[in-house]
C-alpha cells in the first residue's frame, strides 16, 4: 500500500518526492483523447497530473448527477494511474478555472438570498448533497484506498475573495464527513494579505501559492509566511501560470517559451510545481467563464492558454523547453503514444437547410407565462438563450422603451424585425419603437447568457442572474403579460427545417456531409456574426465575429463514419462560409 505524508517535504513511500505536475482538465477534452494527453504529459517529464472537478458539470440540475461518459472523472484518474502518474484532485465547490460561474451550479441562484462561498446554510446544504454523490466516486481513487490521488484541495484562492475561516472549516468538515482521508491543501496568491485570509493554519492544511512570474519573490513570500506561522511543509506553486486565458475582441495572449522555462527552473530549484495549464483544451457548450471589465467580458471557446500542448493536442514551443528543464531535476522514460490522431480538411460545406428561430420556436420549447419577465434561474434554466414575447396592442409610435436590469446581451424585435441590440454600455438605454401592425404588435426580446463571472467580487453581483430581472418599459410603465421561451439548445435535433426562413433574424443553418474516415478538423467560420455550433447534436461552443478565434476545434471522435451534420445557430442575421479544414482560422483584432 502506498504511503504519502507531508513533513518538511512530500514523502512518498518513505522517500522525498518533488511533485512535477501538469494541469489537465478532463472536462475540456473528449474522453477518447485523455490517454493521449496524459501520455504527452508523462513524456514532458511530469510525474503527476492535476484536475479540478466542476460542480456545475456534474450536477447541472439540482439533484441530477452525472459521472459517466465525458464526465467520468474516475476513468480519467485510473488512466493516469495506469501510466504511473500521481494525481492531485481539486473537488472544491468553487474552482474559478475560467469556467462558467467558477464551477458553481446556476440553480443556486434561484434562491434570492443565496450567498455563495459563505456559511449561508442552504449553500452548505447544497455542497453536502453534492459531496454525498461525488465522494463515493473519487474516494476509491485516493492513495489510502489503492489509488493515485495524493492530495485534495479545499476551496480555491479564497484569500482573494474572503477571510471567513468558519466557511473554510465548514468545507473541510464536509469533505471529511464524506470520506476525504488524504492530505488537504489551499492555494492562494503569493502575497501576505491573501495567504492570511485564505489558509487554515491550525487545521493541518498545507498552504500553497499561485503565480507565474517573479518566482523567487513569490515563493519567498510563501516561505516567509510559513516560517512566521511555524508551519511545516514543502513549498509548492499549485498554479504556475505559463500563459493566460483570452476574451472575445482582444488579441490572443502569448508568452515567450524560454522566459517561462526560466521561471519554471527557478521554481523547481525551490520546491514542487503544478504547471497551469499543461494542456488547456476547449470550453465546451456554454461553459466558458466571464470576466468583468467595465461590463461583461466573456472568455472565448478555446482554452489554449498558450500551454505546452495546443488546444488540439500538438506540441507547442513550451513543450520542448519545459522538457529540457524538467530533465535537470529527474530522469524519466518516455512512453509510446497509443492514440492515432490525424488532421484533415474537406473544404467548404454547402448549406442543406435553414429556418428562422421564430418559425421553429414551438418545436424547441414551450412558453412559460408570467405577468413580469423572470430571469433564467427562476425558470429552471442555466445556460444559452431565453426569448421573451409580449403582445403590446395597436399601431402607435413610442418615443422610448427600455429594458430594466437585463443580462447579458439582448436583441429587441418588433414584429420579427430587429430594432436594437444592447450589451455592456448600451444595456438599458432608451429605444424608440414604431409599432406598425394595425391591431396586434409583438415584441420579442432574445437574451443571451454570455457566461457567468468566474472570479472576484463580481462573483456575487446581480449580473450572475441572467435574462430580464426588472422588466421592459413602454414609455414610463412596465409592460405586463409575457411568454418566456427557454432555449438551452440541448435539443437541436428538434429544429424543424421544413418551416420558413427569413433573412436578418436569428436562424438555424444545417450542413450535411459524408466522411469516409473521421479525423480531427477545424470548423472555420468566415463572415458569420455570433452564435454557437453543433456537430451531430454535440454543442461545440460559441463563435463571434469580433475574434480573435473564428474556428471551433472538432476532435475526430465527435464525427461519424458516413453522414454527419453541422448545425449553426446564428443570432445577428449574418451568414458566411463554412469549411472543415486541417488548420484553424485566427484573425487577431487590433490591440486596444
C-alpha positions in Angstrom: 0.0 0.0 0.0 1.3 3.4 -1.0 2.1 5.8 1.8 2.2 9.6 1.4 2.7 12.3 4.0 3.6 16.0 4.3 6.5 16.9 6.5 9.4 19.2 5.6 9.0 17.6 2.2 6.4 15.5 0.4 7.2 11.9 1.5 6.1 9.1 -0.8 6.7 5.5 0.4 9.2 6.8 2.9 11.2 8.9 0.3 11.1 12.6 -0.5 9.5 13.4 -3.8 9.4 16.5 -5.9 5.9 16.7 -7.5 6.2 17.9 -11.0 2.6 18.2 -12.1 0.6 19.5 -15.1 -3.0 20.7 -15.1 -5.1 18.7 -17.5 -8.9 19.1 -17.2 -10.8 16.0 -18.3 -13.9 18.2 -18.8 -12.2 20.2 -21.6 -11.1 17.1 -23.6 -13.0 14.3 -25.2 -12.5 11.0 -23.3 -11.1 9.3 -26.3 -8.1 11.7 -26.0 -7.5 11.5 -22.3 -4.9 8.8 -22.8 -3.0 10.7 -25.5 -2.8 13.9 -23.4 -1.7 12.0 -20.3 1.0 10.2 -22.3 2.3 13.5 -23.6 2.2 14.9 -20.0 4.4 12.0 -18.9 6.7 12.4 -21.9 7.4 16.0 -20.9 8.7 14.7 -17.6 5.8 15.2 -15.3 5.2 12.6 -12.5 1.7 14.0 -11.6 -1.4 15.4 -13.1 -3.9 17.9 -11.6 -7.5 18.5 -12.4 -10.4 20.4 -11.0 -13.8 18.8 -10.6 -16.5 21.4 -11.7 -19.7 21.0 -9.6 -22.0 22.5 -12.3 -20.7 20.0 -14.9 -21.7 17.0 -12.7 -25.0 18.5 -11.2 -26.4 20.7 -14.0 -29.9 20.5 -12.5 -30.4 20.3 -8.8 -30.4 16.6 -7.7 -29.4 15.3 -11.1 -25.9 13.9 -11.1 -23.8 12.5 -13.9 -20.4 10.9 -13.7 -20.5 9.0 -17.0 -19.0 9.5 -20.5 -17.3 12.8 -20.7 -17.9 13.3 -17.0 -16.3 10.0 -15.9 -13.6 11.6 -13.7 -12.8 8.2 -12.1 -11.9 6.7 -15.5 -9.6 9.7 -16.2 -7.8 9.2 -12.9 -7.5 5.5 -13.5 -5.9 6.1 -16.9 -3.4 8.4 -15.1 -2.6 5.7 -12.6 -2.1 3.1 -15.3 0.6 5.4 -16.8 2.3 5.7 -13.4 1.2 9.2 -12.7 0.2 10.6 -9.3 -2.9 12.8 -9.2 -3.9 16.0 -7.4 -7.7 16.5 -7.2 -9.5 19.8 -6.6 -13.1 18.8 -5.7 -13.7 22.2 -4.1 -17.2 23.7 -4.7 -15.7 26.8 -6.4 -12.9 26.3 -8.9 -12.6 29.5 -11.0 -10.7 27.9 -13.9 -12.3 30.5 -16.3 -15.3 28.1 -16.1 -18.9 29.3 -16.0 -19.7 30.7 -12.5 -16.4 29.3 -11.4 -17.9 25.8 -11.4 -20.8 26.7 -9.1 -24.2 25.5 -10.4 -26.5 28.2 -11.7 -29.5 26.7 -10.0 -28.2 28.0 -6.7 -29.3 31.5 -7.9 -32.9 30.5 -7.9 -32.7 31.3 -4.2 -32.9 35.1 -3.9 -30.9 35.1 -0.6 -28.1 32.8 -1.9 -24.6 33.8 -0.9 -22.0 31.5 -2.4 -18.7 30.9 -0.8 -20.1 31.6 2.7 -21.7 29.8 5.7 -25.2 30.5 4.3 -26.8 27.2 5.4 -28.6 26.4 2.1 -25.3 26.8 0.3 -23.6 24.4 2.7 -26.5 22.0 2.4 -26.1 22.0 -1.4 -22.4 21.2 -1.1 -23.3 18.4 1.4 -25.7 16.9 -1.1 -23.1 17.2 -3.9 -20.4 15.6 -1.9 -22.7 12.7 -0.9 -22.7 11.8 -4.6 -19.1 12.9 -5.5 -17.0 11.3 -2.8 -18.3 7.7 -3.4 -16.9 8.2 -7.0 -13.5 9.7 -6.0 -12.8 8.2 -2.6 -11.7 4.8 -4.1 -9.1 6.8 -6.1 -7.3 8.1 -3.0 -3.9 6.5 -2.2 -5.4 5.4 1.1 -7.6 3.0 -1.0 -5.0 1.9 -3.6 -5.5 4.8 -6.0 -3.1 7.5 -7.3 -4.7 10.6 -5.6 -2.2 12.1 -3.2 -4.0 15.4 -2.1 -7.3 17.3 -2.3 -7.9 21.0 -2.3 -10.4 22.8 -0.1 -11.8 25.9 -1.8 -9.7 27.8 -4.3 -7.9 31.2 -4.0 -10.3 32.0 -1.2 -8.0 34.7 0.1 -8.7 36.7 -3.0 -12.4 36.6 -2.1 -13.0 36.4 1.7 -11.4 35.7 5.0 -14.2 33.6 6.7 -12.3 30.8 8.4 -15.5 29.3 9.6 -16.5 28.8 5.9 -13.2 27.2 5.1 -13.6 24.9 8.1 -17.1 24.0 7.1 -15.9 22.9 3.6 -13.1 20.9 5.2 -15.6 19.2 7.6 -17.9 18.3 4.7 -15.0 16.7 2.8 -14.0 14.7 5.9 -17.6 13.7 6.5 -17.9 12.2 3.1 -14.6 10.3 3.3 -11.7 12.5 2.4 -8.8 10.8 4.2 -5.8 12.2 2.2 -3.9 15.4 2.9 -5.6 18.7 2.1 -4.2 22.0 0.8 -5.3 25.5 0.0 -4.0 27.7 -2.9 -3.8 31.4 -2.9 -1.8 34.2 -4.5 1.8 34.6 -3.4 1.5 37.6 -1.1 0.8 38.0 2.6 -2.7 39.5 2.6 -4.3 36.7 0.7 -2.3 34.0 2.4 -3.5 35.3 5.8 -7.1 35.3 4.5 -7.3 32.1 2.6 -5.4 29.5 4.7 -6.3 27.1 7.5 -3.0 27.1 9.5 -4.3 25.2 12.6 -6.2 22.5 10.7 -3.2 20.6 9.2 -4.0 22.1 5.7 -0.9 22.8 3.5 -0.8 26.3 2.1 0.4 26.6 -1.5 0.8 29.6 -3.8 -0.3 30.5 -7.3 1.8 32.7 -9.6 3.6 32.6 -12.9 6.4 35.2 -12.7 8.8 36.7 -10.2 9.2 33.2 -8.8 11.9 33.9 -6.2 9.9 36.8 -4.8 6.6 35.0 -4.6 7.8 31.6 -3.4 9.9 33.5 -0.9 6.7 35.2 0.4 5.2 31.8 0.9 8.3 30.6 2.7 8.3 33.6 5.0 4.6 33.2 5.7 5.1 29.5 6.6 8.1 30.3 8.8 6.3 33.1 10.6 3.4 30.8 11.4 5.7 27.8 12.2 4.1 25.7 9.5 5.9 22.6 8.5 5.7 21.6 4.8 7.3 21.8 1.4 7.0 24.8 -0.9 4.7 24.3 -3.9 3.3 26.6 -6.6 -0.1 25.0 -7.2 -0.8 27.0 -10.3 2.4 28.0 -12.2 0.8 30.2 -14.8 2.7 29.8 -18.1 0.1 31.5 -20.3 -3.3 33.1 -19.8 -7.0 33.0 -20.8 -8.5 35.0 -23.6 -11.6 37.2 -24.0 -13.6 38.0 -27.1 -12.5 41.0 -29.0 -8.9 41.0 -27.7 -5.7 39.7 -29.2 -4.6 36.2 -28.1 -2.2 36.3 -25.1 1.2 34.7 -25.6 4.3 34.2 -23.6 7.9 33.5 -24.6 8.8 29.9 -24.1 12.3 30.4 -22.9 11.3 33.1 -20.4 8.6 30.8 -19.0 11.1 27.9 -18.9 13.5 30.0 -16.8 10.8 30.7 -14.3 9.9 27.0 -14.2 13.5 26.1 -13.4 13.6 28.7 -10.6 10.5 27.1 -9.1 11.8 23.6 -9.3 15.0 24.6 -7.5 12.9 25.5 -4.5 10.0 23.1 -4.4 7.2 21.3 -6.3 5.1 22.7 -9.1 1.8 22.3 -10.9 2.1 23.8 -14.4 -1.1 25.6 -15.2 -2.1 24.7 -17.9 -0.1 21.8 -19.4 -3.0 21.4 -21.9 -6.0 23.8 -21.8 -8.3 22.2 -24.3 -11.7 23.7 -25.1 -14.6 25.3 -23.2 -17.4 23.1 -24.5 -21.1 24.0 -24.8 -21.9 27.2 -22.8 -19.3 26.6 -20.0 -17.0 29.5 -20.8 -16.4 31.8 -17.9 -16.7 35.6 -17.9 -14.6 38.4 -16.6 -16.0 41.8 -15.6 -14.1 44.8 -17.0 -16.5 47.8 -17.3 -19.1 45.3 -18.3 -19.4 41.6 -19.1 -16.3 40.4 -20.8 -16.8 36.7 -21.7 -13.9 34.3 -22.4 -13.6 32.6 -25.8 -14.3 29.0 -26.6 -10.7 28.0 -26.9 -8.8 27.4 -23.6 -5.5 27.1 -25.3 -3.8 29.1 -22.6 -0.5 29.3 -24.6 0.2 25.9 -23.0 2.9 23.3 -23.9 0.2 21.4 -25.8 -2.1 23.4 -28.1 -5.9 23.3 -27.8 -5.9 20.4 -30.3 -3.1 18.5 -28.5 0.0 19.1 -30.6 3.3 20.2 -29.1 3.8 24.0 -28.9 7.1 25.7 -28.3 7.0 25.4 -24.5 6.8 21.7 -24.6 10.4 21.1 -25.6 11.6 24.0 -23.4 9.9 22.6 -20.3 11.0 19.0 -21.0 14.6 20.2 -21.1 14.2 22.0 -17.7 12.4 19.1 -16.1 15.2 16.7 -17.2 17.6 18.5 -15.0 15.6 17.5 -11.9 14.8 13.9 -12.5 15.2 11.1 -15.1 12.1 9.9 -17.0 11.4 7.4 -19.7 9.0 8.4 -22.5 6.2 6.1 -23.4 4.9 5.4 -26.9 1.8 7.3 -27.9 -1.0 4.9 -28.2 -3.8 7.0 -29.8 -3.6 7.6 -33.6 -4.6 11.2 -34.3 -4.8 12.7 -37.8 -5.8 16.1 -39.1 -7.6 16.5 -42.4 -9.8 19.0 -44.2 -12.6 18.5 -46.6 -13.1 22.2 -47.6 -16.2 24.3 -47.8 -19.6 22.9 -46.9 -22.9 23.6 -48.6 -26.0 24.6 -46.7 -28.7 22.0 -46.9 -31.4 23.5 -44.8 -32.2 26.8 -43.0 -35.0 28.1 -40.8 -35.7 31.2 -38.7 -35.8 30.8 -35.0 -39.2 32.4 -34.8 -40.6 29.7 -37.2 -39.2 26.7 -35.2 -39.6 28.1 -31.7 -42.5 25.9 -30.8 -40.6 22.7 -31.7 -37.7 23.6 -29.3 -39.6 24.8 -26.2 -43.0 25.6 -24.8 -43.7 29.0 -23.3 -44.0 29.8 -19.7 -46.4 32.6 -18.9 -45.8 35.3 -16.4 -47.0 38.8 -15.7 -43.5 40.1 -15.5 -40.4 38.6 -17.1 -38.4 36.3 -15.0 -34.7 35.5 -15.0 -33.4 32.2 -16.3 -32.7 30.7 -12.9 -36.4 31.2 -11.7 -37.4 29.2 -14.8 -35.1 26.3 -14.1 -32.7 27.3 -16.9 -28.9 27.7 -16.5 -27.4 28.4 -20.0 -28.0 29.5 -23.5 -30.7 31.9 -24.6 -34.1 33.0 -23.5 -36.8 34.7 -25.6 -39.4 36.9 -24.0 -42.5 37.6 -26.1 -45.3 40.1 -25.4 -48.3 41.4 -27.4 -48.5 45.1 -27.0 -51.6 46.2 -28.8 -52.4 48.5 -31.7 -50.2 50.6 -34.0 -48.5 53.6 -32.5 -45.2 55.4 -32.1 -43.4 55.3 -28.8 -40.6 57.7 -28.2 -38.9 55.4 -25.8 -38.9 51.9 -24.5 -36.4 50.4 -22.1 -35.0 47.2 -20.7 -34.6 47.4 -16.9 -32.0 45.2 -15.3 -31.1 42.7 -18.0 -28.0 40.4 -18.5 -26.1 39.9 -20.7 -26.9 40.7 -24.3 -30.4 41.5 -25.7 -31.8 41.8 -29.2 -35.2 43.6 -29.4 -37.6 42.8 -32.3 -40.8 44.4 -33.3 -43.0 42.1 -35.4 -39.9 40.0 -36.0 -37.8 42.9 -37.2 -34.6 43.8 -35.3 -34.8 47.3 -33.8 -31.9 47.2 -31.3 -29.1 45.2 -29.8 -27.9 46.1 -26.4 -24.8 44.9 -24.5 -22.4 46.4 -21.9 -22.6 50.2 -22.0 -25.9 50.4 -24.1 -27.9 47.9 -22.0 -30.9 49.8 -20.6 -30.7 52.8 -22.9 -33.9 54.1 -24.4 -35.2 52.6 -27.7 -37.8 54.4 -29.9 -40.4 52.0 -31.2 -42.6 52.0 -34.3 -45.5 49.6 -33.8 -46.7 49.2 -37.4 -49.2 46.4 -37.2 -52.8 47.8 -37.2 -54.1 45.5 -34.4 -51.5 43.2 -32.8 -47.9 44.2 -32.4 -45.5 41.6 -31.0 -42.2 42.4 -29.2 -39.6 39.6 -28.9 -36.5 40.0 -26.8 -33.8 37.4 -27.2 -31.4 37.5 -24.3 -28.1 35.5 -24.3 -26.3 34.4 -21.2 -22.7 35.1 -22.3 -21.2 33.2 -19.3 -21.3 33.9 -15.6 -18.4 35.7 -13.9 -15.9 33.2 -12.5 -13.6 35.3 -10.3 -13.5 38.3 -8.0 -16.1 40.5 -6.2 -18.5 40.3 -9.2 -18.9 36.6 -8.5 -21.7 37.6 -6.1 -23.0 40.5 -8.2 -26.6 40.8 -9.6 -25.1 40.2 -13.0 -24.9 36.5 -12.2 -28.6 36.1 -12.7 -29.4 36.0 -16.4 -32.2 37.3 -18.5 -34.6 40.1 -17.7 -34.8 40.8 -14.0 -36.5 44.1 -13.9 -38.9 44.3 -16.8 -39.5 46.0 -20.1 -40.9 49.5 -20.1 -43.1 51.0 -22.7 -42.9 54.8 -22.3 -42.8 55.1 -18.4 -44.6 51.9 -17.4 -43.6 48.3 -17.1 -45.5 46.1 -19.6 -47.1 43.0 -18.1 -48.1 39.8 -19.8 -45.2 37.7 -21.2 -44.5 34.4 -22.7 -41.0 33.1 -21.9 -39.2 30.5 -24.1 -36.2 28.8 -22.5 -33.5 27.9 -25.2 -30.7 25.9 -23.7 -30.4 24.3 -27.2 -29.7 20.8 -25.9 -32.3 19.5 -28.4 -31.2 20.9 -31.8 -32.4 17.7 -33.4 -35.9 19.1 -32.9 -35.3 22.1 -35.2 -37.9 22.0 -37.9 -36.2 22.8 -41.2 -39.4 22.4 -43.1 -40.6 25.8 -41.8 -39.9 29.2 -43.5 -36.6 31.1 -43.4 -36.3 34.8 -43.4 -33.1 36.8 -43.5 -31.9 39.3 -41.0 -33.1 37.4 -37.9 -31.8 34.6 -35.7 -31.8 31.4 -37.6 -30.5 27.8 -37.8 -28.4 26.5 -40.7 -27.8 22.9 -41.4 -24.8 21.4 -43.3 -24.9 17.7 -44.0 -21.9 15.9 -45.4 -20.3 12.4 -45.7 -17.0 11.2 -44.2 -15.1 8.1 -45.1 -12.9 8.3 -42.0 -13.3 10.7 -39.1 -10.2 12.9 -38.4 -9.5 16.0 -36.3 -10.8 19.1 -38.1 -11.5 22.8 -37.6 -14.9 24.3 -38.3 -13.8 27.6 -39.8 -16.4 30.3 -40.0 -15.8 33.4 -42.1 -18.3 36.2 -42.4 -20.6 34.9 -39.7 -21.9 37.1 -36.9 -22.5 35.5 -33.5 -23.8 32.2 -32.3 -22.9 28.6 -31.5 -22.3 25.4 -33.5 -23.2 21.7 -33.1 -21.7 18.6 -34.7 -24.1 15.6 -34.7 -26.0 17.3 -31.9 -23.0 18.0 -29.7 -22.6 21.6 -28.7 -19.1 22.7 -29.7 -19.3 26.2 -28.1 -19.6 29.8 -29.3 -18.3 31.8 -32.2 -18.3 35.6 -32.6 -17.1 37.8 -35.4 -15.1 40.1 -33.1 -12.5 37.3 -32.8 -9.7 36.5 -32.2 -10.7 33.0 -33.0 -13.0 32.2 -35.9 -12.9 28.4 -35.6 -14.2 25.6 -33.4 -12.0 22.6 -32.9 -13.7 19.2 -33.6 -11.9 16.1 -32.5 -12.4 13.0 -34.6 -14.5 11.1 -32.0 -17.3 13.7 -32.5 -17.6 12.7 -36.2 -19.2 9.6 -37.5 -18.3 7.4 -40.5 -20.8 8.2 -43.1 -23.4 11.1 -42.7 -22.6 14.0 -40.4 -24.5 17.2 -39.7 -23.3 20.6 -38.6 -25.9 23.0 -37.3 -25.2 26.7 -36.7 -27.4 28.9 -34.6 -26.6 32.5 -35.6 -28.3 35.5 -33.9 -27.2 38.5 -36.0 -28.8 37.6 -39.3 -25.4 37.3 -40.9 -24.1 34.4 -42.9 -20.8 33.4 -44.4 -18.7 30.4 -45.4 -18.4 27.2 -43.5 -15.5 24.9 -44.1 -13.8 21.9 -42.4 -10.1 22.4 -42.6 -6.9 20.9 -41.1 -5.9 24.3 -39.5 -7.7 26.9 -37.5 -8.8 30.4 -38.7 -7.5 33.0 -36.4 -7.8 36.7 -37.2 -6.3 38.8 -34.4 -8.2 42.1 -33.6 -6.0 45.1 -33.1 -4.7 45.7 -29.6 -6.6 48.3 -27.7 
